[in-house]
Amino acid sequence: MAAVRSEGAEIHRGHADGFIASQKQGMEVFRSIDPEAPLIVAEAVWQYSHHVLPGLYTHRGPILTVANWSGEWPGLVGMLNLNGSLTKAGKKYSTLWSVDFTDDFFRCGLRKWLLGQTLVHDTSHVRPLAGYKLPANPGREVARELKRKKAIMGIFDEGCMGMYNAIIPDELLHPTGVFKERLSQSALYAAMRDVPEAEARAVYACLLKKGMKFTFGPDAETELTETQVIEQCKMYIAALHIADDFGCDTIGIQYQQGLKDLAPASDLVEGLLNNVDRPPVIRDGRELYAGQALPHFNEVDECAGLDGLVTNRVWKKLGYAPENTLHDIRYGEDYKGQFVWVFEISGAAPPAHFIGGYAGTVSERQPPMYFRLGGGTVKGISKPGVVVWSRIFVDGGLKADLGIADSVELPLEETQRRWNITTPQWPIMHAVTRGVSRDQMMARHKANHIQVAYAPDEASAMKALAAKAEAFDELGIDVSICGVTEEELCA
């Protein structure tokens, strides 16, 4: 508000102090706002986009989304989700971000917007796939097989925490060959109750044997307990049973808000499912999904689900380890002259991504504020290596951005500092996006989530990027390559 006033403009709060805590409250707030007024949506924490989306959808005046730049108070994460939701809704908006709202980038952008201009940021790093002549790769073959044989995406309750941008309309999904099986978290909970204690304990024992560690304490209200972990192991078994029943090729569990008052966090389940090497689940003498990951998309983000499924199949076709996961674009800052992102998903990544694998994996209790019944995470430090990143999003039709990043190893002290200013219970990746600056990523990216998958080496990463891009294109997705030139991709 001070920044606006310093530009000589008037500004008034659109609602009383505090959060807009529901869609109902959001509608009430917008009833008192002039629909023609210039409107700033200021984000300083994670938020539920659907609380304000109805009012923004019908607002006729110019809209500016603004976020702070902080790991502790992740407004940038909330704003990226809101921007993706507005994009999917076909609603025009401008966007800005800042550490302290005094820098030239922010003040110049704000000044232009107050003068009635729509902000246009540098997105020169984005190039359409049609401009690339790619070497031969199996991407189109994988996509054609997917469309011919089809696949089932298991949805344990659609929509999570207001992420409208993460729901793919059926009419856009079906041409890719993927169809939703709408499942219920109540059915998942009921199936958990039928899992014998001995089977759950066998899963837990397997994790211990693989070297995974659990940070236990006596107070279930604030610390992880063995009882919570056993419940999570029951959920792991139940999820595989249901996926097997319905023939699912990928699944997503909402958890927030549907399961949070019934069961410990689903994150241990999610991290294990995304790992090829995981505790076996035997049913009627048959191991379910033997020797395979069952791709899981955190927070039932369907865009990540489609991406993860295609990535899994392309990587397997190439002979690469297929483990992949989404992360939040949580934060980032310079480290010794290089901007290093903090990619950090809310609880689980596959142990294969971590330094040391299972031996480098620890499970800690989810924060009590959001996870009343606890449950352990799958936490580790992502190993150094070349990563293909991507995001599918809805903008009229399905679109996808793809690029290359380096997962870099920082000193343990710096890693811990970054954990301490974000969420120390969650897995972390230190990522440097090639050819894409901080501001370019923020200007273009249409989600709080980003998908990552390792390649064995530099040449393999470029081959995987090309194959994945062509697979997406064959599925009818409008593909852009970000930060990678044709010369680099085809070298």
Buried (B, 14 or more C-beta within 10 A) or exposed (E): EEBBEEEEBEBEEBBEEEEBEEBEBBBEBBEEBEEEEBBBBBBBBBBBBBBBBBBBEEBEEBBBBBBBBBBEBBBBBBBBBBBBBBBBBEBEBBBBBBEEBEEEEBBEBBBBBBEEEEBEBEBEBBBEBEEBEBEEBBBBBBBBBBBEEEBBBBBBBBBBBBBBBBBBEEEBBEEBBBEBBEBEBEBBBEBBEEBEEEBBBBBBEBBEEBEBBBBBEEEBEEBBBEEBBBBBBBBBBBBBBBBBBEEBBBBBBBBBBBBBEBBBBBBBBBBBBBBBBBBEBEEEEEEBBEEBBBBBBBBBBBBBBBBBBBBBBBBBBBEBBBBBBBBBBBBBBEBEEEBBBBBBBBBBBBBBBBBEBBBBBBBBBBBBEBBEBBBBBBBBBBBBBBBBBBBBBBEEEBBBBBBBBBBBBBEEEBBBEBBEBBBBBBBBBBBBBBBBEBBBBBBBBBBBBBBBBBBBEBEBBBBBBBBBBBBBBBBBBBBBBBBBEEEBBEE
